[in-house]
Amino acid sequence: MQRNVQNIFRPHQADSLLTTWTLAGLSGQSFRTAHTNARTQYHPNEDFGDLRRRRPESLDEPPANDPHGPTKAATLPAKDRPPLDGILERERGSRLAECVSGLPVYYREVLSLRFEEEMKLEDIAVVLDAPLSTVKTRLRRGLDSLRVSLESNYPGERWT
């Protein structure tokens, strides 16, 4: 009997159906009524009833309330970045590295500790064994020198 139940219903529902039939037999209910009730309760296609009634929406058509609006496909976020963005980012990084390498060493080391190592200014002062005011001055002058170098070597580009 369990094999027949497993052929009709999903395997994980077979035990529930047998329990339903057993309880129906003990309560005096007919097996036919129990079978009908159980079949209605565990019908495999019951889960998809709402999907059949609903009309699927196209991702390529504009919404019905705004025929000139963007399609759903256009509003979906992209998972991957466009390849051009990666190429441009690497190009900017190489240009930035070229300008940083042209700075004096004492500016480069403060910039490196601050932005690559993400250290606080107080920690940089301890590492370099220099007063905090000197570290702040080197950071400001290093950034100003870097900005001037970028603007002179690559005019017309935005670096902010």
Buried (B, 14 or more C-beta within 10 A) or exposed (E): EEEEBBEBBEEEBBEBBBEBBEEBEEEEBEEEEBBEBBBEEBEEEEEEEEEEEEEEEEEEEBEEEEEEEEEBEEEEEEEEEEEEEEEEEEEBEEBBEEBBEEBEEBBBBBBBBBEEEEBEBEBBBEBBEBEEEBBBEBBEBBBEBBEEBBEEEBEEEEEE
